[in-house]
Amino acid sequence: MTAFLQGFSLSLALIVAIGAQNAFVLRQGLRRAHVPQVVLFCALADAVLVAAGVYGMAGVLGAQPLLARALAALGAVFLAGYGLRALWRSRRPATLQAAAAAPGGRAAVLAQAAAFTLLNPHVYLDTVLLVGSVGAQHAPLARAVFVAGAALASAGWFAALGFGARWLAPVFARPRAWQWLDRLIGATMLVLAAGLAMRAAGVA
C-alpha cells in the first residue's frame, strides 16, 4: 500500500502541472473529438514510460546527456510550431466553434497525441527519470505496485481532463472563448519551447 500511494501521489503531482500534453487533451475534450482514444493513448503511454523507468531505463537516459539534449531540441521545435499555429488560429475565432471546427481524423489526432507525448522531453524526465528512479528503490514485488499506482493516477487525470472538458462546452461555444483558449495554449507552448531550447543548448 505504501508503494502504491507513493506511485500514485508522485505521478499525480507531476502530471497535474500545466503542460503541452494536458492542453492538447483539454482541447480535444472541448471539441468532443476522439476523446476516448486520446485519453487511452496518453494513459497507456505514461504507464509504459513509468514501467520502463522503474525497470531500468532511468539509468540508461541518465548516462546519456547528449540524448537528453537531442530530445529537448526536438521537443522545442515541435512545441514552438504548435504554439505558433494556436496563436494564428486565435486571429480567426469564428472558425473555432466546437460544432463547426474540423478536429481531424482519428489517425491525425492520435499522431498529434503521440507527438505531444513522445517528443516532449519533460515526459521522459518526469516519468522515466524521476518517477522511475523513485520506484526502482522498492523491492521487486513492490515495484509493480508502485507502477500500478502511478498508472492509475495518470489514467484518472487524463480521463478527468478529457471527459470533464465537456462540461465547459457551453462556455467555449462562443468564438471569443475559443480565441482566448488558443492564446493561452499558444503562450504555454512557446514558454515550454523556450525552456526546452535552453535545455538543449545547455543553458538550463
N, CA, C and O of each residue as an XYZ file, in Angstrom:
816
protein
N       0.828     -1.205      0.000
C       0.000      0.000      0.000
C       0.867      1.262      0.000
O       0.527      2.255     -0.643
N       1.993      1.215      0.728
C       2.884      2.378      0.744
C       3.443      2.650     -0.645
O       3.484      3.800     -1.083
N       3.873      1.605     -1.341
C       4.405      1.768     -2.688
C       3.323      2.288     -3.640
O       3.594      3.139     -4.488
N       2.109      1.779     -3.497
C       1.005      2.223     -4.344
C       0.724      3.709     -4.140
O       0.614      4.459     -5.110
N       0.608      4.132     -2.898
C       0.310      5.532     -2.598
C       1.454      6.438     -3.035
O       1.216      7.552     -3.504
N       2.679      5.979     -2.888
C       3.816      6.785     -3.315
C       3.799      6.970     -4.822
O       3.991      8.082     -5.313
N       3.569      5.886     -5.562
C       3.494      5.996     -7.012
C       2.341      6.865     -7.456
O       2.494      7.686     -8.361
N       1.187      6.697     -6.830
C       0.002      7.478     -7.177
C       0.222      8.966     -6.933
O      -0.023      9.786     -7.817
N       0.682      9.312     -5.738
C       0.832     10.725     -5.373
C       1.932     11.405     -6.169
O       1.773     12.555     -6.577
N       3.039     10.721     -6.396
C       4.137     11.317     -7.139
C       3.746     11.563     -8.591
O       4.020     12.632     -9.138
N       3.109     10.583     -9.213
C       2.685     10.735    -10.598
C       1.652     11.842    -10.739
O       1.734     12.652    -11.662
N       0.682     11.885     -9.836
C      -0.360     12.908     -9.906
C       0.209     14.301     -9.701
O      -0.189     15.244    -10.384
N       1.141     14.433     -8.763
C       1.736     15.741     -8.502
C       2.483     16.272     -9.723
O       2.484     17.477     -9.977
N       3.112     15.381    -10.471
C       3.867     15.803    -11.650
C       2.970     16.079    -12.843
O       3.215     17.022    -13.596
N       1.933     15.266    -13.027
C       1.147     15.340    -14.252
C       0.116     16.465    -14.227
O      -0.322     16.922    -15.283
N      -0.275     16.918    -13.035
C      -1.294     17.962    -12.947
C      -0.766     19.300    -13.436
O      -1.553     20.151    -13.849
N       0.521     19.507    -13.400
C       1.090     20.782    -13.849
C       0.682     21.075    -15.288
O       0.610     20.173    -16.123
N       0.414     22.364    -15.567
C       0.018     22.771    -16.919
C       1.144     22.462    -17.894
O       2.300     22.812    -17.653
N       0.805     21.815    -18.979
C       1.803     21.479    -19.987
C       1.165     21.253    -21.333
O      -0.056     21.327    -21.474
N       1.997     20.975    -22.331
C       1.521     20.825    -23.700
C       0.570     19.649    -23.855
O      -0.447     19.759    -24.539
N       0.893     18.527    -23.226
C       0.056     17.341    -23.353
C      -1.316     17.570    -22.725
O      -2.338     17.183    -23.292
N      -1.332     18.200    -21.551
C      -2.603     18.498    -20.903
C      -3.446     19.461    -21.737
O      -4.661     19.298    -21.849
N      -2.795     20.460    -22.319
C      -3.518     21.414    -23.155
C      -4.140     20.727    -24.364
O      -5.255     21.060    -24.766
N      -3.427     19.775    -24.939
C      -3.948     19.055    -26.096
C      -5.154     18.195    -25.715
O      -6.160     18.186    -26.425
N      -5.056     17.471    -24.594
C      -6.168     16.633    -24.153
C      -7.386     17.495    -23.833
O      -8.514     17.126    -24.157
N      -7.157     18.643    -23.197
C      -8.251     19.556    -22.883
C      -8.939     20.046    -24.143
O     -10.168     20.089    -24.208
N      -8.163     20.411    -25.133
C      -8.744     20.910    -26.379
C      -9.564     19.823    -27.082
O     -10.647     20.100    -27.598
N      -9.054     18.591    -27.104
C      -9.818     17.506    -27.712
C     -11.103     17.251    -26.938
O     -12.140     16.948    -27.529
N     -11.035     17.373    -25.614
C     -12.237     17.193    -24.810
C     -13.277     18.250    -25.098
O     -14.470     17.955    -25.167
N     -12.829     19.485    -25.268
C     -13.761     20.566    -25.574
C     -14.381     20.390    -26.952
O     -15.535     20.757    -27.171
N     -13.631     19.840    -27.862
C     -14.148     19.597    -29.208
C     -14.948     18.291    -29.301
O     -15.620     18.040    -30.301
N     -14.870     17.466    -28.252
C     -15.527     16.164    -28.233
C     -15.073     15.315    -29.427
O     -15.880     14.666    -30.094
N     -13.790     15.340    -29.670
C     -13.229     14.659    -30.840
C     -12.241     13.583    -30.405
O     -11.161     13.884    -29.896
N     -12.629     12.313    -30.613
C     -11.745     11.172    -30.347
C     -11.202     11.186    -28.921
O     -10.051     10.819    -28.684
N     -12.036     11.610    -27.974
C     -11.583     11.720    -26.586
C     -11.194     10.364    -25.982
O     -10.129     10.274    -25.371
N     -12.002      9.308    -26.121
C     -11.586      8.020    -25.525
C     -10.243      7.530    -26.040
O      -9.424      7.022    -25.274
N     -10.014      7.687    -27.359
C      -8.753      7.223    -27.931
C      -7.571      8.033    -27.408
O      -6.518      7.477    -27.097
N      -7.752      9.344    -27.315
C      -6.672     10.209    -26.830
C      -6.372      9.917    -25.367
O      -5.209      9.787    -24.985
N      -7.410      9.815    -24.548
C      -7.223      9.518    -23.127
C      -6.532      8.172    -22.940
O      -5.598      8.048    -22.148
N      -6.999      7.164    -23.677
C      -6.401      5.830    -23.564
C      -4.942      5.845    -23.989
O      -4.098      5.250    -23.319
N      -4.632      6.518    -25.095
C      -3.256      6.553    -25.573
C      -2.348      7.224    -24.548
O      -1.294      6.685    -24.211
N      -2.741      8.390    -24.049
C      -1.897      9.122    -23.102
C      -1.706      8.333    -21.807
O      -0.610      8.306    -21.249
N      -2.773      7.693    -21.333
C      -2.674      6.914    -20.100
C      -1.756      5.706    -20.276
O      -0.922      5.424    -19.416
N      -1.912      4.998    -21.391
C      -1.063      3.833    -21.640
C       0.397      4.240    -21.846
O       1.309      3.563    -21.371
N       0.609      5.343    -22.554
C       1.983      5.809    -22.775
C       2.661      6.142    -21.461
O       3.823      5.791    -21.258
N       1.944      6.821    -20.556
C       2.517      7.136    -19.257
C       2.832      5.868    -18.476
O       3.886      5.767    -17.848
N       1.921      4.902    -18.514
C       2.142      3.656    -17.781
C       3.377      2.925    -18.296
O       4.175      2.408    -17.514
N       3.526      2.887    -19.626
C       4.680      2.213    -20.220
C       5.978      2.930    -19.864
O       6.976      2.283    -19.548
N       5.970      4.258    -19.913
C       7.174      5.025    -19.616
C       7.570      4.881    -18.148
O       8.749      4.740    -17.825
N       6.578      4.917    -17.267
C       6.881      4.730    -15.847
C       7.467      3.342    -15.604
O       8.453      3.199    -14.880
N       6.862      2.322    -16.206
C       7.378      0.961    -16.042
C       8.797      0.845    -16.587
O       9.653      0.190    -15.992
N       9.033      1.493    -17.729
C      10.383      1.458    -18.298
C      11.383      2.117    -17.373
O      12.504      1.634    -17.213
N      10.978      3.225    -16.761
C      11.876      3.901    -15.831
C      12.163      3.068    -14.604
O      13.312      2.951    -14.177
N      11.120      2.489    -14.038
C      11.288      1.685    -12.828
C      12.163      0.472    -13.095
O      12.954      0.073    -12.241
N      12.023     -0.112    -14.273
C      12.744     -1.358    -14.551
C      14.022     -1.165    -15.364
O      14.485     -2.100    -16.017
N      14.587      0.016    -15.331
C      15.924      0.140    -15.891
C      16.254      1.302    -16.790
O      17.427      1.646    -16.932
N      15.243      1.934    -17.417
C      15.562      2.993    -18.371
C      16.099      4.257    -17.717
O      16.765      5.057    -18.373
N      15.821      4.444    -16.445
C      16.315      5.639    -15.760
C      17.837      5.719    -15.838
O      18.396      6.783    -16.105
N      18.501      4.593    -15.604
C      19.954      4.586    -15.661
C      20.484      4.833    -17.053
O      21.519      5.477    -17.222
N      19.775      4.319    -18.069
C      20.229      4.496    -19.454
C      20.183      5.961    -19.874
O      21.166      6.501    -20.381
N      19.025      6.605    -19.659
C      18.905      8.003    -20.058
C      19.760      8.921    -19.192
O      20.289      9.925    -19.669
N      19.891      8.567    -17.918
C      20.699      9.397    -17.041
C      22.158      9.406    -17.437
O      22.872     10.366    -17.146
N      22.617      8.353    -18.096
C      24.015      8.262    -18.521
C      24.233      8.789    -19.934
O      25.351      8.730    -20.445
N      23.177      9.309    -20.577
C      23.282      9.796    -21.948
C      22.832     11.249    -22.037
O      21.729     11.509    -22.518
N      23.639     12.200    -21.595
C      23.229     13.612    -21.638
C      22.993     14.129    -23.046
O      22.151     15.004    -23.245
N      23.721     13.605    -24.030
C      23.519     14.049    -25.409
C      22.139     13.644    -25.914
O      21.503     14.390    -26.658
N      21.681     12.472    -25.513
C      20.350     12.021    -25.904
C      19.286     12.915    -25.286
O      18.302     13.254    -25.944
N      19.471     13.295    -24.041
C      18.519     14.174    -23.376
C      18.447     15.532    -24.072
O      17.366     16.099    -24.228
N      19.622     16.059    -24.497
C      19.634     17.349    -25.185
C      19.009     17.250    -26.571
O      18.350     18.183    -27.029
N      19.215     16.118    -27.236
C      18.598     15.932    -28.547
C      17.082     15.884    -28.434
O      16.378     16.467    -29.258
N      16.575     15.193    -27.419
C      15.138     15.144    -27.190
C      14.590     16.529    -26.870
O      13.486     16.874    -27.293
N      15.350     17.317    -26.129
C      14.926     18.677    -25.807
C      14.828     19.535    -27.065
O      13.893     20.322    -27.207
N      15.780     19.389    -27.968
C      15.758     20.162    -29.208
C      14.550     19.799    -30.069
O      13.873     20.680    -30.597
N      14.283     18.509    -30.208
C      13.125     18.068    -30.987
C      11.828     18.567    -30.367
O      10.928     19.022    -31.074
N      11.735     18.482    -29.055
C      10.536     18.943    -28.375
C      10.336     20.437    -28.517
O       9.203     20.895    -28.668
N      11.425     21.215    -28.470
C      11.321     22.668    -28.607
C      10.764     23.049    -29.974
O       9.914     23.933    -30.079
N      11.243     22.385    -31.015
C      10.752     22.669    -32.371
C       9.273     22.321    -32.494
O       8.490     23.088    -33.054
N       8.903     21.166    -31.972
C       7.508     20.728    -32.063
C       6.569     21.672    -31.306
O       5.538     22.082    -31.839
N       6.923     22.012    -30.073
C       6.058     22.866    -29.270
C       5.977     24.280    -29.825
O       4.914     24.900    -29.788
N       7.091     24.796    -30.339
C       7.069     26.137    -30.930
C       6.156     26.174    -32.142
O       5.381     27.117    -32.305
N       6.236     25.161    -32.993
C       5.377     25.112    -34.165
C       3.902     25.040    -33.802
O       3.077     25.729    -34.402
N       3.567     24.206    -32.819
C       2.175     24.085    -32.419
C       1.685     25.359    -31.749
O       0.538     25.764    -31.941
N       2.553     25.993    -30.961
C       2.173     27.239    -30.301
C       1.891     28.352    -31.289
O       0.929     29.102    -31.123
N       2.722     28.468    -32.316
C       2.503     29.491    -33.336
C       1.209     29.226    -34.108
O       0.496     30.160    -34.476
N       0.915     27.961    -34.348
C      -0.347     27.620    -35.032
C      -1.547     28.001    -34.181
O      -2.550     28.491    -34.700
N      -1.449     27.778    -32.879
C      -2.552     28.141    -31.993
C      -2.762     29.647    -31.974
O      -3.902     30.112    -31.985
N      -1.685     30.409    -31.944
C      -1.813     31.866    -31.973
C      -2.383     32.340    -33.300
O      -3.152     33.301    -33.331
N      -2.024     31.690    -34.388
C      -2.568     32.042    -35.700
C      -4.071     31.752    -35.748
O      -4.841     32.537    -36.301
N      -4.478     30.637    -35.175
C      -5.898     30.307    -35.138
C      -6.697     31.327    -34.357
O      -7.855     31.593    -34.680
N      -6.084     31.907    -33.324
C      -6.808     32.861    -32.490
C      -7.170     34.135    -33.243
O      -8.003     34.912    -32.773
N      -6.564     34.361    -34.394
C      -6.903     35.540    -35.191
C      -8.234     35.376    -35.914
O      -8.834     36.358    -36.350
N      -8.699     34.114    -36.041
C      -9.966     33.843    -36.721
C     -10.833     32.952    -35.839
O     -11.058     31.788    -36.171
N     -11.320     33.481    -34.722
C     -12.045     32.653    -33.761
C     -13.350     32.093    -34.289
O     -13.846     31.102    -33.754
N     -13.928     32.699    -35.329
C     -15.209     32.210    -35.847
C     -15.083     30.792    -36.394
O     -16.080     30.073    -36.468
N     -13.876     30.374    -36.779
C     -13.684     29.032    -37.335
C     -13.417     27.999    -36.251
O     -13.201     26.828    -36.562
N     -13.426     28.406    -34.984
C     -13.053     27.510    -33.906
C     -14.225     27.134    -33.013
O     -14.020     26.688    -31.884
N     -15.439     27.303    -33.493
C     -16.582     26.866    -32.718
C     -16.597     25.342    -32.657
O     -16.227     24.673    -33.622
N     -17.022     24.802    -31.527
C     -16.945     23.354    -31.323
C     -17.739     22.585    -32.363
O     -17.332     21.498    -32.770
N     -18.855     23.127    -32.794
C     -19.704     22.396    -33.727
C     -19.209     22.485    -35.156
O     -19.514     21.613    -35.970
N     -18.448     23.526    -35.477
C     -18.059     23.755    -36.858
C     -16.609     23.400    -37.144
O     -16.260     23.105    -38.287
N     -15.759     23.423    -36.121
C     -14.345     23.181    -36.351
C     -14.100     21.733    -36.743
O     -14.737     20.823    -36.213
N     -13.186     21.525    -37.662
C     -12.834     20.173    -38.099
C     -11.661     19.674    -37.281
O     -10.549     20.167    -37.471
N     -11.852     18.711    -36.369
C     -10.785     18.275    -35.478
C      -9.776     17.356    -36.133
O      -8.726     17.091    -35.548
N     -10.064     16.856    -37.342
C      -9.154     15.924    -37.989
C      -9.579     14.493    -37.733
O     -10.341     14.215    -36.807
N      -9.080     13.581    -38.565
C      -9.418     12.176    -38.407
C      -8.753     11.549    -37.210
O      -7.889     12.148    -36.570
N      -9.177     10.309    -36.912
C      -8.639      9.623    -35.741
C      -7.136      9.434    -35.845
O      -6.419      9.630    -34.864
N      -6.650      9.056    -37.018
C      -5.215      8.826    -37.182
C      -4.422     10.102    -36.962
O      -3.370     10.081    -36.323
N      -4.927     11.224    -37.493
C      -4.227     12.500    -37.334
C      -4.203     12.932    -35.875
O      -3.185     13.420    -35.386
N      -5.320     12.754    -35.182
C      -5.394     13.135    -33.775
C      -4.459     12.282    -32.926
O      -3.765     12.801    -32.051
N      -4.438     10.976    -33.181
C      -3.548     10.100    -32.430
C      -2.081     10.384    -32.737
O      -1.217     10.234    -31.873
N      -1.805     10.798    -33.979
C      -0.428     11.184    -34.320
C      -0.005     12.405    -33.519
O       1.133     12.485    -33.057
N      -0.920     13.361    -33.353
C      -0.620     14.532    -32.535
C      -0.435     14.139    -31.076
O       0.468     14.638    -30.406
N      -1.289     13.246    -30.582
C      -1.144     12.784    -29.201
C       0.207     12.104    -28.989
O       0.856     12.297    -27.961
N       0.620     11.308    -29.970
C       1.916     10.639    -29.874
C       3.057     11.647    -29.884
O       4.035     11.494    -29.152
N       2.930     12.667    -30.709
C       3.979     13.688    -30.782
C       4.083     14.450    -29.467
O       5.182     14.663    -28.955
N       2.932     14.865    -28.914
C       2.953     15.592    -27.648
C       3.519     14.730    -26.524
O       4.171     15.239    -25.613
N       3.269     13.437    -26.592
C       3.732     12.550    -25.533
C       5.195     12.159    -25.706
O       5.974     12.240    -24.756
N       5.567     11.742    -26.891
C       6.884     11.144    -27.097
C       7.963     12.134    -27.502
O       9.150     11.836    -27.363
N       7.574     13.327    -28.010
C       8.569     14.333    -28.385
C       8.763     15.389    -27.308
O       9.480     16.369    -27.512
N       8.130     15.191    -26.176
C       8.266     16.135    -25.070
C       9.238     15.571    -24.035
O       8.891     14.641    -23.307
N      10.438     16.116    -23.963
C      11.430     15.577    -23.020
C      10.967     15.609    -21.570
O      11.414     14.802    -20.755
N      10.065     16.547    -21.243
C       9.580     16.606    -19.869
C       8.865     15.317    -19.482
O       8.889     14.915    -18.319
N       8.231     14.671    -20.453
C       7.564     13.402    -20.172
C       8.577     12.361    -19.726
O       8.337     11.620    -18.773
N       9.721     12.305    -20.422
C      10.760     11.339    -20.059
C      11.404     11.703    -18.721
O      11.678     10.833    -17.895
N      11.639     12.997    -18.521
C      12.260     13.427    -17.275
C      11.365     13.111    -16.086
O      11.843     12.693    -15.031
N      10.050     13.316    -16.265
C       9.121     13.076    -15.159
C       8.853     11.596    -14.941
O       9.017     11.085    -13.834
N       8.436     10.904    -16.010
C       8.020      9.510    -15.850
C       9.190      8.545    -15.762
O       9.237      7.690    -14.877
N      10.143      8.688    -16.693
C      11.239      7.717    -16.752
C      12.295      7.999    -15.689
O      12.672      7.103    -14.933
N      12.768      9.226    -15.629
C      13.871      9.537    -14.721
C      13.415      9.718    -13.282
O      13.903      9.034    -12.382
N      12.475     10.642    -13.059
C      12.099     10.958    -11.680
C      11.240      9.863    -11.057
O      11.627      9.257    -10.058
N      10.068      9.611    -11.652
C       9.190      8.577    -11.104
C       9.874      7.211    -11.158
O       9.774      6.427    -10.214
N      10.567      6.927    -12.260
C      11.235      5.646    -12.392
C      12.315      5.425    -11.360
O      12.440      4.329    -10.814
N      13.098      6.456    -11.085
C      14.181      6.299    -10.116
C      13.646      6.095     -8.705
O      14.245      5.367     -7.913
N      12.516      6.734     -8.384
C      11.910      6.526     -7.062
C      11.346      5.114     -6.952
O      11.556      4.434     -5.947
N      10.634      4.676     -7.983
C      10.053      3.342     -7.945
C      11.090      2.248     -7.932
O      10.861      1.181     -7.363
N      12.236      2.498     -8.557
C      13.282      1.483     -8.625
C      13.888      1.184     -7.265
O      14.564      0.167     -7.109
N      13.664      2.039     -6.278
C      14.219      1.822     -4.949
C      13.431      0.783     -4.155
O      13.901      0.299     -3.126
N      12.234      0.439     -4.630
C      11.413     -0.539     -3.916
C      11.876     -1.965     -4.228
O      12.628     -2.200     -5.174
N      11.415     -2.892     -3.419
C      11.671     -4.310     -3.663
C      10.965     -4.736     -4.949
O      10.006     -4.085     -5.362
N      11.421     -5.814     -5.589
C      10.850     -6.231     -6.877
C       9.330     -6.310     -6.906
O       8.716     -5.817     -7.853
N       8.705     -6.911     -5.904
C       7.248     -7.040     -5.901
C       6.579     -5.686     -5.721
O       5.556     -5.408     -6.347
N       7.144     -4.854     -4.878
C       6.566     -3.535     -4.620
C       6.705     -2.614     -5.828
O       5.943     -1.656     -5.963
N       7.658     -2.888     -6.698
C       7.810     -2.055     -7.888
C       6.575     -2.129     -8.776
O       6.125     -1.116     -9.312
N       6.031     -3.329     -8.927
C       4.819     -3.488     -9.734
C       3.656     -2.718     -9.124
O       2.846     -2.134     -9.843
N       3.574     -2.717     -7.799
C       2.514     -1.980     -7.110
C       2.714     -0.481     -7.302
O       1.749      0.257     -7.497
N       3.956     -0.037     -7.248
C       4.285      1.371     -7.465
C       3.864      1.804     -8.868
O       3.253      2.858     -9.041
N       4.193      0.988     -9.863
C       3.824      1.296    -11.253
C       2.310      1.357    -11.390
O       1.787      2.228    -12.086
N       1.604      0.444    -10.736
C       0.143      0.448    -10.804
C      -0.433      1.735    -10.222
O      -1.371      2.299    -10.785
N       0.109      2.200     -9.115
C      -0.356      3.447     -8.517
C      -0.107      4.638     -9.418
O      -0.978      5.492     -9.579
N       1.084      4.703    -10.010
C       1.414      5.803    -10.912
C       0.538      5.772    -12.156
O       0.088      6.816    -12.628
N       0.295      4.575    -12.687
C      -0.533      4.443    -13.885
C      -1.973      4.836    -13.611
O      -2.617      5.453    -14.459
N      -2.489      4.487    -12.435
C      -3.862      4.844    -12.083
C      -4.020      6.360    -11.950
O      -5.027      6.924    -12.379
N      -3.032      7.008    -11.361
C      -3.085      8.463    -11.227
C      -3.100      9.122    -12.603
O      -3.865     10.057    -12.839
N      -2.266      8.641    -13.499
C      -2.198      9.195    -14.849
C      -3.511      8.988    -15.597
O      -4.034      9.913    -16.217
N      -4.038      7.770    -15.534
C      -5.281      7.459    -16.233
C      -6.434      8.287    -15.688
O      -7.253      8.797    -16.453
N      -6.499      8.421    -14.369
C      -7.567      9.214    -13.764
C      -7.504     10.672    -14.150
O      -8.534     11.301    -14.390
N      -6.285     11.222    -14.214
C      -6.135     12.624    -14.576
C      -6.540     12.876    -16.020
O      -7.290     13.810    -16.305
N      -6.047     12.049    -16.928
C      -6.385     12.257    -18.338
C      -7.874     12.057    -18.595
O      -8.464     12.766    -19.409
N      -8.479     11.100    -17.907
C      -9.919     10.885    -18.064
C     -10.706     12.097    -17.564
O     -11.651     12.542    -18.215
N     -10.311     12.624    -16.411
C     -10.995     13.806    -15.881
C     -10.820     15.006    -16.797
O     -11.748     15.789    -16.999
N      -9.624     15.141    -17.348
C      -9.341     16.276    -18.215
C     -10.086     16.182    -19.534
O     -10.659     17.167    -20.000
N     -10.080     14.996    -20.137
C     -10.722     14.830    -21.433
C     -12.234     14.808    -21.363
O     -12.900     15.541    -22.093
N     -12.786     13.972    -20.490
C     -14.243     13.851    -20.394
C     -14.862     14.990    -19.603
O     -15.991     15.393    -19.883
N     -14.140     15.517    -18.617
C     -14.667     16.635    -17.837
C     -14.747     17.916    -18.632
O     -15.525     18.809    -18.296
N     -13.949     18.021    -19.688
C     -13.963     19.234    -20.509
C     -15.316     19.447    -21.174
O     -15.649     20.567    -21.560
N     -16.087     18.390    -21.308
C     -17.394     18.526    -21.946
C     -18.307     19.469    -21.182
O     -19.155     20.133    -21.777
N     -18.142     19.530    -19.879
C     -18.984     20.412    -19.077
C     -18.671     21.875    -19.367
O     -19.473     22.757    -19.063
N     -17.509     22.129    -19.952
C     -17.135     23.504    -20.291
C     -17.571     23.886    -21.701
O     -17.373     25.024    -22.127
N     -18.163     22.940    -22.423
C     -18.532     23.197    -23.819
C     -19.422     24.420    -24.001
O     -19.184     25.185    -24.936
N     -20.445     24.656    -23.154
C     -21.268     25.860    -23.358
C     -20.468     27.156    -23.294
O     -20.761     28.114    -24.009
N     -19.458     27.176    -22.431
C     -18.621     28.379    -22.325
C     -17.836     28.595    -23.601
O     -17.727     29.720    -24.089
N     -17.286     27.510    -24.147
C     -16.447     27.615    -25.329
C     -17.239     27.514    -26.627
O     -16.657     27.388    -27.705
N     -18.565     27.571    -26.525
C     -19.375     27.645    -27.734
C     -19.268     29.020    -28.376
O     -19.630     29.201    -29.539
N     -18.769     29.986    -27.612
C     -18.586     31.342    -28.133
C     -17.209     31.464    -28.786
O     -16.217     31.021    -28.207
N     -17.131     32.044    -29.958
C     -15.829     32.207    -30.643
C     -14.804     32.940    -29.784
O     -13.614     32.630    -29.834
N     -15.264     33.913    -28.997
C     -14.332     34.672    -28.165
C     -13.621     33.770    -27.160
O     -12.431     33.940    -26.896
N     -14.356     32.812    -26.605
C     -13.748     31.894    -25.646
C     -12.699     31.021    -26.317
O     -11.639     30.777    -25.742
N     -12.984     30.544    -27.538
C     -12.002     29.764    -28.288
C     -10.769     30.600    -28.597
O      -9.649     30.090    -28.601
N     -10.980     31.869    -28.852
C      -9.846     32.750    -29.137
C      -8.906     32.827    -27.941
O      -7.689     32.724    -28.090
N      -9.480     33.008    -26.753
C      -8.643     33.105    -25.564
C      -7.997     31.770    -25.213
O      -6.867     31.729    -24.727
N      -8.724     30.670    -25.464
C      -8.126     29.355    -25.225
C      -6.918     29.134    -26.116
O      -5.882     28.650    -25.659
N      -7.050     29.488    -27.385
C      -5.918     29.314    -28.298
C      -4.751     30.210    -27.903
O      -3.591     29.813    -28.014
N      -5.057     31.405    -27.446
C      -3.976     32.289    -26.989
C      -3.250     31.691    -25.786
O      -2.022     31.720    -25.709
N      -4.034     31.148    -24.846
C      -3.426     30.542    -23.665
C      -2.585     29.333    -24.044
O      -1.465     29.166    -23.562
N      -3.139     28.490    -24.915
C      -2.399     27.310    -25.361
C      -1.139     27.719    -26.109
O      -0.066     27.161    -25.878
N      -1.267     28.692    -27.007
C      -0.111     29.149    -27.771
C       0.988     29.697    -26.879
O       2.164     29.382    -27.064
N       0.600     30.521    -25.907
C       1.596     31.092    -24.997
C       2.265     30.007    -24.161
O       3.476     30.038    -23.946
N       1.465     29.042    -23.688
C       2.022     27.944    -22.899
C       3.027     27.140    -23.707
O       4.105     26.798    -23.221
N       2.658     26.843    -24.954
C       3.556     26.085    -25.828
C       4.878     26.813    -26.039
O       5.943     26.198    -25.974
N       4.817     28.115    -26.292
C       6.028     28.867    -26.583
C       6.934     28.967    -25.351
O       8.158     28.902    -25.466
N       6.322     29.126    -24.172
C       7.123     29.171    -22.943
C       7.832     27.838    -22.723
O       9.014     27.801    -22.382
N       7.094     26.744    -22.923
C       7.711     25.425    -22.778
C       8.801     25.200    -23.821
O       9.846     24.617    -23.529
N       8.540     25.673    -25.049
C       9.532     25.508    -26.110
C      10.810     26.269    -25.780
O      11.912     25.777    -26.024
N      10.659     27.480    -25.218
C      11.837     28.263    -24.844
C      12.650     27.546    -23.773
O      13.880     27.524    -23.824
N      11.955     26.966    -22.809
C      12.672     26.242    -21.754
C      13.410     25.031    -22.308
O      14.535     24.745    -21.899
N      12.775     24.318    -23.241
C      13.429     23.153    -23.830
C      14.608     23.571    -24.697
O      15.631     22.888    -24.734
N      14.463     24.695    -25.395
C      15.580     25.179    -26.213
C      16.787     25.512    -25.354
O      17.924     25.225    -25.725
N      16.531     26.119    -24.207
C      17.627     26.418    -23.271
C      18.270     25.150    -22.753
O      19.487     25.080    -22.585
N      17.435     24.137    -22.500
C      17.969     22.862    -22.025
C      18.828     22.204    -23.111
O      19.889     21.648    -22.827
N      18.343     22.280    -24.372
C      19.091     21.678    -25.471
C      20.423     22.388    -25.690
O      21.409     21.771    -26.093
N      20.440     23.694    -25.419
C      21.663     24.475    -25.584
C      22.597     24.356    -24.386
O      23.716     24.867    -24.407
N      22.130     23.681    -23.345
C      22.953     23.517    -22.156
C      22.936     24.704    -21.240
O      23.774     24.811    -20.345
N      21.966     25.630    -21.452
C      21.895     26.821    -20.610
C      21.153     26.515    -19.319
O      21.514     27.004    -18.249
N      20.081     25.677    -19.436
C      19.280     25.362    -18.243
C      19.414     23.888    -17.927
O      18.822     23.407    -16.961
